[in-house]
């Protein structure tokens, strides 16, 4: 039982995995911010690409 308690204390003090969790949370927040920023621009970007496709179309 004593070795279990030592292992539990060591696990509680171990901070090695914390950095990976922090980077994961930062990446998730950044992805959300990018999605929120480009949401309103979606229609404008779509219209611009449609204009490009229309201007490149070859008329017979």
C-alpha positions in Angstrom: 0.0 0.0 0.0 2.9 2.3 0.7 4.3 2.0 -2.9 0.8 2.9 -4.2 0.7 6.0 -2.1 4.3 7.0 -3.3 3.2 6.4 -7.0 0.1 8.5 -6.4 2.1 11.4 -4.9 4.6 11.2 -7.8 1.8 11.3 -10.3 0.2 14.3 -8.6 3.5 16.2 -8.7 4.4 15.3 -12.3 3.9 18.4 -14.5 5.3 17.0 -17.8 1.9 16.4 -19.4 0.6 19.8 -18.5 2.5 21.6 -21.3 0.9 19.4 -23.9 -2.5 20.1 -22.5 -1.8 23.8 -22.6 -0.6 23.7 -26.2 -3.7 21.7 -27.1 -6.0 24.3 -25.5 -4.2 27.2 -27.2 -4.5 25.5 -30.6 -8.3 24.9 -30.0 -8.8 28.6 -29.1 -6.8 29.7 -32.1 -8.9 27.5 -34.4 -12.1 28.9 -33.0 -10.9 32.4 -33.4 -9.9 31.8 -37.0 -13.3 30.2 -37.7 -15.1 33.1 -36.1 -13.0 35.7 -38.0 -13.6 34.1 -41.4 -17.3 33.3 -40.9 -18.5 36.8 -41.9 -16.1 36.9 -44.8 -17.4 33.7 -46.3 -19.9 35.3 -48.7 -17.4 37.9 -49.9 -14.8 35.2 -50.6 -17.3 33.0 -52.4 -18.4 35.9 -54.6 -14.8 36.7 -55.4 -14.1 33.2 -56.5 -17.4 33.1 -58.6 -16.3 36.3 -60.3 -12.9 34.7 -61.1 -14.5 31.5 -62.5 -16.9 33.6 -64.6 -14.1 35.7 -66.0 -12.1 32.7 -66.9 -14.9 30.8 -68.6 -14.5 30.4 -72.3 -17.6 31.3 -74.3 -18.2 29.2 -77.4 
